[in-house]
Each structure stands twice: as C-alpha cells, then as structure tokens.
Amino acid sequence: MATAGEDLGPVLLKSMWVGMAVVSATMVTRYYVRARLVAKIAPDDWIMLLAYALILTESGLDTAAIHYGYGQHQWLLDEAHALPAAKWNIIAQAVGIVGVAMARIAFATTLMEILSHQQRFQRTFLWIIIISQLLINFSLSILILTQCRPTRKGWDKAFDGHCLPREVQEYFAFIQGATSALTDLCLAVLPSTIIWKLNMKFSTRISLSMVMGLGVFAMVGSIMRTIYLTRLTQVDDYTCKSNRAREYSTDTALDETTYFVLWFKFVCPGMYSEI
C-alpha cells in the first residue's frame, strides 16, 4: 500500500513499457521469420497482431491515466486529475482484457494448425477454450464499460446516475480470473502432449516443451490478479488501491502469453515440415 505522497504510477509505467518493448521486438522478429523465411502468414499471426494492437492501446490509455495521477492517493488529486485518471484506467481495463484473450486465442489457433483432423478431442478442447475466452472476456469488458448509467458515473461517483452493485463486477471478474488461470495452465500443458507425438529430434522436443511451459507464468499472473481483484472495485481510493491489482493484471498475462506464442514459431520455423 502506498504511503502518503507515494506515487505507484511510475512502477506500473516502467514495467508496462519494458514489457511492451520486449513484445514489440519479438513481434518484429516473428513477422520477419514468417514473411521472409517461411513465406506464410497464418490466421494466428493476424489474431496475435490484433492482440498486440489492443495491448498497445491499453498501454497508451494507462499512460494517460498515470499522467493524470493514477497511482497516487485519490485525496491528493484535484477533480481535474482524479476523474481523467480513473476514466482512462477503466477504459484501459476493458481494452486490455480483450487483448489478453486474443493472445490466448492466437496460441490456441497455433495448436489447431499443428493438430491433425483425426485428433478430434484436442481440437474440440481448443475450440472450447477459444469460445469461452471470447464469451467471458468480451462480456466482462462490456460490463466494465456499461455497469453505470450514464457511463460517466463509472469514474465520477458524484455524477447523477446509478451503477450495478459492486458485487456484480467482483463475482464476474472472479469467474474471468479463474477461467483465465485454468486456460493458461491448459495452454502450458497441452502443447507438451502434442510435441511428444511429432516427428522431431528429442532435443527439439525438450526445448519446445520448456518454451511452452512459460505459460505457467501467465497462469500465476491470472491468479494474482484474481487475488487482488477486489481493489479494482473500491471507490474510496481508486487511483491508488487499484494500482496494485493492475500490476498483476493484463500486462503480466499478455507479456507471458505473447512470449511463448511468439517464440513457438520463431524457435522452430520449419516445424510444420516435420509433422
């Protein structure tokens, strides 16, 4: 918890843009390999590009929120700073949640490309992951933006209007956090079961399995976000209390999810020829 006068914004700002720098570098590398060496842009590449655009937008919105004082105690901010800080952060949450979901979907789509049509159970399981991620995360994103009428009431509690009970967003967000953690775990374990059935060198199987296992860190990020989730709905000191939850939210999950999705094809660009 921040002490009086402490500003947690720079911590989030630094971790957020360092992560974006790593993701941007791997995105450039990925598309270079796919376009120049493999000469093929697949559906998962486009989905990941959408995820990247969404998370970049979220980072920009969070940067604007921090500029207005997000990360500081709300009572230290005047209305001209407190309201925009809360506004841009709330919108950033809605955008970032969808961005992380698209990153997971991109990875699930990558696995779908590898699986043969005879492996119906695994393909069905991946379709369940894709559909559930779309439904749950888009629903939560919409809920965040529409929970108050008028919308401004969401970041300006003094404004005339009404909002859904705080518990509604908490319960829905807990469901989203739990399913995201479970999905991250499945997407970390499932690739290993597929890789060991492929016709490739033993050392290649080991290295790819290790890269795929990095998805466990995404699961940890989802769990930590769920633990700290109640702070996102606290309105007495929103600009400070919600900051800690944001440290474990979409930025952590996206960075880790993007990492193993991107490097999956970069490490072994000729993999499809070995299947």
N, C-alpha and C positions, 0 to 999 in steps of 0.2 A: 504494500500500500504506500502511496506517495505521501510524504510529509508535506507540511505547509510550505508552499513556494516551490516544491519539486515539480519538475516537468518530465513526464514519462514519454512525451511525444518523440523526442529525438531517438530514443531507443527503438521504438517501432519504426521510425523513418529509416534509420540506418539498416536494421535487419531486413526491412521490406525491400529497399533498393539494392542491397547487396545480393539478396536472393534473386531479384529481377535481372541483375547483371549476369548472374550465372545462367539463369534460364534463357536469357536473350542469346548468350554465347552458344549454348547448346542448341537452341533453335536454328541459328545460322548454320552451325555445323551439320545438323540433321538435314536441313533442306539442301545444303551443298552436296552431301552424300547421296541423297535421294535423287536429286535432279541431274547431277553430273556423273556419278558413278553407277547408280542403279538405273537411272533414266526412267523413273516411275514415281509419280505422286499418287499415293493411295488415299482412300477415304479417311483413314485415321490421321493422315497428315493435315487434311483440311479441318477435321474436328479439333486437333490439337492447336491449329492456328487460331481457331475461334476461341479456344480456352485461353490462349496467350493474350489475345486482344481483350478479353474480358478481365483477366487478372491485371493487365497493364492499365486498363481503365479504373479498376478498383484501386490500384496503387496511386493513380493520379488523384482520385477522389479523396483518399486517405491523406495524401499530401496536402490537399486543400484544407481538410479538417484540422490537421496539425498546425497549419499556418494560422488558423483562427484560434488555436489554443487547445485543441484536443490533446489530452494527456495531462492537463493541469486541472486543479480543483475548480469545479464549476463556480463556486462562490468568489473565485479570484478573477473571473471573467465578467466583462460587462455584456449586456444583451447583444450588442453589435458583433461580439465574438462568440459568445456561448451558443447562440442559435445556429449560425453557419457551421460551427464545429460539429454540433450534433447532427445537423441536416446532412452534410456531406458524408459523415461517417455512417449514418443509417443507410444512405443510398449505396455507399461502398459495400456494406454488408450484403445487400441484395444482389449486387453485381458479382461479388466475389464468390458467393455460394454457388451460383450457376457456373462460374468459371472453373471451380474445382470439380464440379460434377462433370463438366465436359472433358476435363483431363482424365477422369476415371473412365468415362465412356470411350475416349480415344484409345486408352490402353486395352479395354475390353474388345474394341474393334480390331486392334492389332492381333489379339489372340484368336479372334474369329477368322482372320486371314490365314492363320497357321493351321488351324484345325481342319481336318477333312470333313466332308459332309456325313461320313459314317459315324463320326463321334458326336452323336445327337445329344447325349446327356450333357456334355461340356458346353455345346453350343446353346442348348436350351438354358443352361445355368447362366451363361453370359448374357443371353437376351433378357433374363430376369433381372440381372444386375443393371443393364442399360435402361430398361423400362422403369425400374424402381428409382434409379438415380434421377431420371427425368422428372418423374411424378413428384417425388418427395422434395427435391431441391428447388424445382420451379415453384411448387406450392408454397414452400417456406419463403422464397424470395418475394412472391406476390403478397404473402401475409405481412411481411415486414413493411412493405410499401403501402398496404391498404388497411392496416389494422386500426387506423384512426380516420375519422371523418370530421372536418376536411383533413387532407393529408398533412397539412402544416402542424396539426395538433400532435403529430408524432414527435416533433422536435421542439415544439413550443407549447408547453403544458399550460401556459396562461391563456392560450388562444381558445376561443369558444368552440366547443365541439365535444366529441366523445370518442373513446377508444375501447377496443376489446379488453376484457380483463387481462392483466399481466400474465396470469397463469396459462392462458391460451397459447401465447407465444413460447412460454417456457416449456410446456408439455410438447408442443410440436417440435421445438428446437431440440429437445432431448431425444425425441424419436429420430430426427435427422442426424444428430450426432452419433447415436448408437448404430444406426444403419450404415452411416459413413465409415465408422470404425470397423464394422463387420465386413463391409465391402473392401476396405483397404487390406484387411487380413486375407480375404479370399483372393484378391488380385496379387498378393505377395506369395501365396502358397500355390495357387493353381498353375502358374507358369512352369514351376518346377516339375509338376506331374506331366506336363506336355513336353518339356525339353528332354526329359529322360527317355522319351519314346522316339525322338528324332534321330536320324542317321547322321551323327556328327562325332567329332573327337570327344574323348572323355574330358580332356582339359577344357574344351569349349563348353561342355555341359556344366562343368563346375563354375566357370567364370560367369556364364549367363544366369545360373541359379543364384549366385551371390548378388548380381546386379538386381535381379528380380526381387530378392529378399529385402532390398532397401525400402520396399513398400511398407514394411513394418513401421518405419519411422512416420509414414503418413498416418498409420493407424494410431500411433502414440499421439500425434497432433490432434486427431479427431477426439480421442479420449480426453485429452487435456482441455480441449475446447468445451466438451460436454460438462466437465467438472466445474469450469469457471463460467458456465453459461448464464447462471442467474444474474451475474453482474451486468449483462447486456440489457436487462430489463429494469435495472434500478434507475430511478429518475432523480434521486436526491443529489447525486454527484456523478451524473452520467459520463461527463467528459473525462473523468479520472478513473472511476471504478471499472468502466467497461474496457479501458485500455489493456488491462492485464489479460482479459479474455481474448482480446484481439491478437495478442502476442502468440496465442496458441490456435488461432482460427485459420482463416483461409490461406494466409501467406505460408504458414508452415505446411499445411496439407498440400497446397499446389506445388511448392518447391520440391517436396519429396516425390509427389506423384509424377510431376513433369520429369524429374531427374531420371527415374528408371524407365519411363516411357520413351524419352528421347534417346537415351543411350542403348536401349534394347536393339534398335536397328543400326545405330552408329557402330557399336562394338562388333556386330556381325552383319554387315550389309548384304553379304552373299548367302544369308541363312536360307532364304527361300529355295535356292538351288539345291540345298542339301536335304530338303524334306522329301 
